[in-house]
Amino acid sequence: MALKSAWELAQARTGGSTVGKLTPAQKAKLSELEKIYTAKIAEVELDLQPKIVAANAKNDAETAGKLSEDMRHAIAKLRAKLETEKEAVRQS
């Protein structure tokens, strides 16, 4: 008996059905959301990255660590919000 890939196992669980087809409007909305959130993430990075570099230059590891953590948290929050909005579009 050969081992099955994760994809084959998922297909077996769902009876071979795939996720419903997206309409052109849904695809456009998903693309728009990707662009919007990519820009928001870049904005966060552009805002905090120079502050992190400056803190490191001053040998202020505590501030640099806090800013890095803030940046990771902000980006994770934006990505989670993006996935929530994308799922809402897929369900509509």
N, C-alpha and C positions, 0 to 999 in steps of 0.2 A: 504494500500500500504506500503510495507516494505521499509526501507531505504537501499540504495545500498552502498557497500563499494567503496573505491577509485578504487580498481582493477576492480570491475564490471563496474563502470562508464567509466574507460579507455577502457575496452573491448567494451563497447557499442559505444564509439566514433570512435574506429578504426575498427568497424565491426567485432570484435572478432579475428582479425588477430594478430599474435604475431610478434615480431621482428624476422628477418630472422635468420636462423641457422648459427652459426659460423663454419668455417672449422677448422680442426685440426691445420692448420698453423696459423690461426688467434688466436685461443685459446692459442697456444704456445707463440705467439708474445705478447698477452695481459698479460700472466703470466710473461714473461720476463720484460715487462714494469713495472709491479707491483713491481718486485724484485729490479729493477734499482732505481725506485723512492722511494721505502721504504728505500733503502740504502742511497740515497741522503738526505732524510729527517732526518735519523738517524745521518748522518754526520753533518748536520746543528745543530741538537740538542746537539751532543757531543762537537761541537765547542763553542756554545754560552752558554749552561747551566752552565758550570763551571765559566764563566765570570759573569753571573747573580748572582750566589751564592757568588762569591768574592765581587761583588758590594754591595750585601745585607749585607755581613759581615762587610763591611766598613761603613755601614749605608748611602750608596750613592743611595738613592731611585731614583733619577733622571736618573743616569746611568743604574741602574737595569731595570727601566721602559723602557728606550730607547732600551736596549738590548733585553728585552722581546718582545717589539713591532717589532724590527728587525727580531727576530726569527719567530714570528707569520706571518709576511709579507713574509719572505723567504719560509716558509712552505706552505702558501697559494698559492704563486706563483708556487711552484713545483707541488702542487696538481692540479692547473689549467692546467699546462702544461701536466701533466699526463693525465688528462681527454681529452684534445685536441688530444693528440697522440692516446689514446685509441679509440676515436671516428673516427679518420682517419683509424685505423685498421679495425674497424667495417664496415666502408663504403667501404673498398677495396674489 
